[in-house]
Amino acid sequence: MRGLSHSGHWRGTVSASAFAAAAAFVLAGCSSNGSTPKSAGDSTPSGGQFAEASSLASGFKEPYTSIGISTPVGKPIPSGKTLVWIGAGKGATGTVLEEKGLEKAAAVLGWSVKDIEPAAPTPQLIQQALSQAIQLHPDAVFLNAVDTASLAAQLKQLADMKIPVVGSNLLASQASTVDVSFCDSSCLATYAAAMADKALADLGSPGTLATVTLEGYKPILDIAAGFTNEVKKQCSSCELKNVALPLTSLGTSDGQDVVNFLRANEGIKALFIAAVPLGGRMYAAAKSSGIDLPNNYTEATDATAISYLQDGTQTASAPFLLNELGWYYCDALARLFTGTPVDQISTKLPRPLIWAKDFNNVPPPPTGNTFPVLISGYEDQFKQLWGK
């Protein structure tokens, strides 16, 4: 049943190494202090000329209340299953949190999880990890934020062995290479569109907006397109610009590269970071260069960015379900293992949630490698679906 796309919600890491490096902004973190954007206010924006965008953005500030799935599995779920989790490399803190959620959910169902963590998410190391997983003869395998084009041989072998593969944050064009695909690049674009609505609501009138992407990297371009297409839809007179960073700048000169772009393009009112974990590097570069950043937006907030949202340094972001995702994965597998259609949950992951200082909904920064729970009572909701 490869080809079923779980496209209703989301997140994310970029070739396998490029995908991982870029969507590491979803999985890793930002650090350091920096300057405050010019327009970070404390009251809910009126939206000015952008009433529709403002209304949409305001609709994304309310907390989640439901996992979005109401149909029980309806059959006894077999226990004793072994799942193999292929990690996204050291430092991918978001996927570590996902795996913790997966382990908790699996334990409820009487399943076990084996972790294979490559040193880095390169095509060669992911291939090796997947080959190692195949040798274990598991009941299911998980892949996160990889380029499946380089894994064709291993995926065919798993299909021949009738071992289902669950993927997350894949290229939209590659969703059909796995049995269940959660939040591919087109799904991530819906979060970017939500950030465009918030950016326009904050602006209140036409202006210049810009995106930060990576040179020649399609997944990031797909995400940025979600932002730019929504801006075009809501504001035909707005101007759009882009800075495409070279992969070699990641973790080194990326923050200063963005600041240089802003200095060369005065008048940018909003900046959407589609590509990299700039975090403190961009804020520190702006501070040392003596410039004020425009309003700046991301998706896939991580724990270390929450303090920036609290003080308005980062204007807004859309967090992902880092604690809850593993439970969604297990629900999909429970349906696969029992012959229950998985397509009934294919569009049920929640709509975007926007955290922003002016929405007064940014949670306190957590301690350690933890993340705020986004859906209250999610564990009990899943247990009810599973008859547990």
C-alpha positions in Angstrom: 0.0 0.0 0.0 2.9 2.3 -0.6 1.8 5.7 -1.8 -0.6 6.8 0.9 0.3 10.3 1.9 -0.4 11.7 5.3 -0.5 15.3 4.2 -2.8 17.2 6.6 -0.3 18.7 9.0 3.2 19.3 8.5 7.4 19.4 9.8 10.9 18.9 9.7 15.5 17.8 8.3 17.5 18.0 3.4 20.2 15.0 -1.1 19.9 13.1 2.4 22.6 15.3 3.9 21.3 18.5 2.4 17.7 17.7 3.4 18.9 16.9 6.9 21.0 20.0 7.2 18.2 22.3 6.0 15.3 20.8 7.8 17.6 20.5 10.8 16.0 23.9 11.5 13.0 21.8 12.4 15.0 19.3 14.3 17.9 21.2 15.9 18.0 24.6 17.6 19.1 28.1 17.7 21.2 29.8 20.4 22.6 33.2 21.6 21.0 36.6 22.0 20.3 39.2 19.5 18.5 42.4 18.4 14.8 42.9 18.5 12.8 43.3 15.3 11.3 46.7 14.5 7.6 45.9 14.7 7.3 43.3 17.4 4.2 44.6 19.3 2.3 43.4 22.3 -1.3 43.6 21.0 -3.1 41.4 18.5 -2.7 43.0 15.0 -5.8 44.4 13.3 -4.5 43.2 9.9 -5.0 46.6 8.2 -5.8 45.9 4.5 -5.4 42.2 5.0 -8.5 41.2 6.8 -8.6 37.7 5.4 -5.0 37.0 6.3 -5.5 38.5 9.8 -8.5 36.3 10.3 -6.7 33.2 9.2 -3.7 34.0 11.4 -5.8 34.7 14.4 -7.5 31.3 13.9 -4.2 29.6 14.2 -3.5 31.0 17.7 -5.9 28.8 19.6 -4.4 25.7 21.2 -5.2 22.2 19.9 -7.8 20.3 21.7 -8.1 17.1 19.7 -5.8 14.7 17.8 -8.2 14.9 14.9 -8.9 11.2 14.7 -12.2 9.8 15.8 -12.5 6.4 14.2 -11.3 3.6 16.5 -9.0 0.9 15.1 -11.9 -1.4 15.9 -9.9 -4.7 15.9 -7.6 -6.3 18.4 -4.1 -4.8 17.8 -1.4 -7.5 17.8 1.3 -7.2 20.4 5.0 -8.2 20.3 5.8 -6.1 17.2 9.4 -4.8 16.8 9.8 -1.4 15.2 13.1 0.1 13.9 13.7 3.8 14.0 16.3 5.3 11.7 17.5 8.5 13.3 18.5 11.7 11.5 22.0 11.9 13.0 23.5 13.4 16.0 22.1 16.8 17.0 18.7 16.2 15.5 17.0 16.9 18.8 13.5 17.1 17.2 13.7 13.5 16.0 15.0 12.4 19.4 11.8 13.8 20.9 9.7 12.0 18.3 11.4 8.7 19.0 10.7 9.1 22.8 7.0 9.6 21.9 7.1 6.6 19.6 8.6 4.4 22.4 5.8 5.5 24.9 3.1 4.8 22.4 4.7 1.5 21.4 4.8 0.4 25.0 1.1 0.9 25.3 0.6 -1.5 22.4 3.1 -4.0 23.7 5.7 -3.2 21.0 9.4 -2.5 21.2 11.5 0.1 19.4 15.1 -0.4 18.2 17.1 2.8 17.4 19.7 2.9 14.6 21.4 6.3 14.7 23.7 7.1 11.8 26.6 9.5 12.7 25.3 11.9 10.0 22.3 11.7 7.7 24.3 11.2 4.5 23.0 8.9 1.8 25.7 6.3 2.4 25.1 6.2 6.2 21.3 6.1 5.8 21.7 3.2 3.3 23.9 1.4 5.8 21.4 2.0 8.6 18.5 0.8 6.5 20.4 -2.3 5.5 21.1 -3.0 9.1 17.4 -2.6 9.9 16.5 -5.1 7.2 18.9 -7.7 8.8 16.8 -7.4 12.0 13.6 -8.5 10.2 11.4 -5.9 12.0 7.7 -5.5 11.7 8.1 -1.9 10.5 10.7 0.8 9.8 10.6 4.5 10.3 12.5 7.1 8.1 12.7 10.8 8.9 13.7 13.6 6.5 15.7 11.6 3.9 15.9 11.5 0.2 14.4 8.1 -0.7 15.8 8.2 -4.2 19.1 6.9 -2.8 17.3 4.1 -0.9 15.4 2.4 -3.8 17.2 -0.9 -3.4 16.5 -1.1 0.4 12.9 0.0 0.1 12.2 -2.6 -2.6 13.7 -5.2 -0.3 11.5 -4.1 2.5 8.4 -4.2 0.2 9.3 -7.7 -0.9 9.5 -8.7 2.7 6.2 -7.0 3.4 7.7 -4.8 6.0 5.9 -1.4 6.1 7.8 1.8 6.0 6.6 5.0 7.7 8.1 8.2 6.5 8.1 11.8 7.8 9.2 15.0 6.1 9.9 13.4 2.7 9.8 15.2 -0.6 6.3 15.4 -1.8 7.3 13.6 -5.0 8.7 10.7 -2.9 5.7 10.2 -0.6 4.6 7.2 -2.7 7.9 5.4 -2.0 6.7 4.5 1.6 3.6 3.0 3.0 2.5 6.0 5.1 4.0 9.5 4.6 3.5 12.1 7.3 4.0 15.7 6.4 5.9 15.9 3.2 7.3 19.1 1.7 3.9 20.2 0.4 2.5 19.7 3.9 5.3 21.8 5.3 4.2 24.5 2.8 0.9 24.8 4.6 2.7 25.9 7.7 4.7 28.4 5.7 1.4 29.8 4.3 0.1 30.3 7.8 3.3 32.3 8.6 2.6 34.4 5.5 -0.9 35.2 6.9 0.7 36.2 10.2 3.4 38.3 8.4 0.8 40.2 6.4 -1.5 40.7 9.4 1.5 42.2 11.2 2.3 44.5 8.3 -1.2 45.7 7.8 -0.4 47.3 4.4 1.6 46.3 1.3 5.3 46.0 1.6 8.4 44.0 0.7 8.7 40.5 2.2 11.7 38.1 1.7 12.4 34.4 2.1 15.6 32.6 3.1 16.2 29.4 1.1 19.1 27.1 0.1 20.7 27.1 -3.3 19.1 24.5 -5.6 17.4 22.6 -2.8 13.9 21.7 -3.9 12.3 20.7 -0.5 13.2 24.1 0.9 12.0 25.8 -2.2 8.7 24.0 -1.9 8.3 25.2 1.7 9.2 28.8 0.7 6.7 28.6 -2.1 4.0 28.0 0.5 4.9 31.4 2.0 5.3 33.3 -1.3 2.1 31.9 -2.9 0.0 32.9 0.1 1.6 36.4 0.0 0.7 36.7 -3.7 -2.8 35.5 -3.0 -3.4 38.0 -0.2 -1.4 40.9 -1.5 -0.9 41.3 -5.2 1.0 44.6 -4.7 3.5 43.2 -2.2 7.1 42.7 -3.4 8.8 39.4 -2.8 12.6 38.9 -2.6 14.8 35.9 -1.8 18.2 35.1 -0.6 19.5 31.5 -1.4 22.3 30.5 0.9 25.0 28.1 -0.2 25.1 24.9 1.7 28.7 25.7 2.7 27.3 28.6 4.8 25.3 26.4 7.1 26.5 26.8 10.7 29.2 29.2 9.7 28.4 32.4 7.7 24.6 31.9 7.3 23.6 34.5 9.8 26.0 37.2 8.4 24.9 36.2 4.9 21.3 37.1 5.7 22.3 40.3 7.4 24.4 41.3 4.3 21.3 40.5 2.2 19.1 42.8 4.4 21.7 45.6 4.2 21.8 45.4 0.4 18.0 45.3 0.2 16.7 48.1 2.4 13.0 48.2 3.1 12.3 44.5 3.7 9.5 44.4 6.3 9.2 40.7 6.9 11.6 37.8 6.6 10.6 34.1 6.4 13.4 31.7 7.2 12.6 28.6 5.2 16.0 27.0 5.2 18.3 26.9 8.2 18.7 27.0 12.0 20.0 30.6 11.9 18.8 31.4 15.4 21.3 33.3 17.4 23.8 33.5 14.5 21.4 35.8 12.6 20.5 37.8 15.7 24.1 38.1 16.8 25.2 39.2 13.3 22.5 41.8 13.2 23.5 43.2 16.6 27.2 43.4 15.7 26.3 45.0 12.4 24.1 47.6 14.1 21.0 46.9 12.1 17.4 46.2 13.2 15.9 43.0 11.9 12.5 43.1 10.2 9.8 40.9 11.6 11.1 37.4 11.2 9.2 34.1 11.0 9.9 30.4 11.0 8.1 27.1 11.2 9.0 24.1 13.3 9.9 26.0 16.5 12.3 24.1 18.7 12.7 24.4 22.4 15.7 26.8 22.3 13.8 29.3 20.1 10.9 29.7 22.6 12.8 32.4 24.5 13.2 34.4 21.3 9.4 34.2 20.7 8.7 35.3 24.3 10.7 38.6 24.0 9.7 39.2 20.4 13.1 38.8 18.9 11.5 36.1 16.7 8.1 37.5 15.7 6.2 34.2 15.2 6.6 30.5 14.5 4.5 27.4 14.0 5.5 24.5 16.4 5.2 20.9 15.4 3.9 18.0 17.5 7.3 16.7 18.7 5.8 14.8 21.7 2.7 13.6 19.9 4.0 12.5 16.5 5.2 9.1 17.6 1.6 8.3 18.7 0.3 9.2 15.2 2.9 6.8 13.8 1.8 4.0 16.0 -1.9 4.6 15.2 -1.1 4.3 11.5 0.8 1.0 12.1 -2.0 -0.3 14.3 -4.3 0.1 11.3 -1.9 -1.4 8.9 -1.3 -4.4 11.2 -5.1 -5.0 11.5 -6.0 -4.4 7.9 -7.9 -1.2 8.8 -7.8 1.6 6.2 -5.2 4.1 7.1 -6.6 6.7 4.7 -9.2 7.6 7.3 -6.4 9.6 9.1 -4.6 10.8 6.0 -5.7 14.4 6.5 -6.3 14.5 10.2 -3.1 15.9 11.7 -3.9 19.3 13.2 -3.9 22.6 11.4 -1.0 24.9 12.1 -0.6 26.5 15.5 1.1 29.9 15.6 3.0 31.1 18.7 3.7 34.8 18.9 4.3 37.3 21.7 1.4 39.4 20.5 -0.9 36.4 20.6 0.1 36.0 24.3 0.4 32.2 23.8 4.1 31.4 23.9 4.8 28.8 26.6 7.7 29.0 29.0 10.9 27.6 27.6 11.3 23.9 28.7 14.3 22.5 30.4 16.6 19.9 28.9 15.7 18.2 25.6 12.0 18.5 26.1 9.2 20.3 24.4 5.7 21.6 25.4 2.8 19.3 24.9 0.6 20.8 22.2 -2.5 18.6 22.5 -3.7 18.2 26.0 -4.7 14.6 26.8 -3.4 13.2 23.5 -2.3 10.0 25.1 -5.7 9.2 26.4 -7.3 10.0 23.1 -5.1 7.6 21.3 -5.6 4.9 23.9 -9.4 5.2 23.4 -8.9 4.6 19.7 -6.8 1.5 20.5 -9.1 0.1 23.1 -6.5 0.5 25.8 
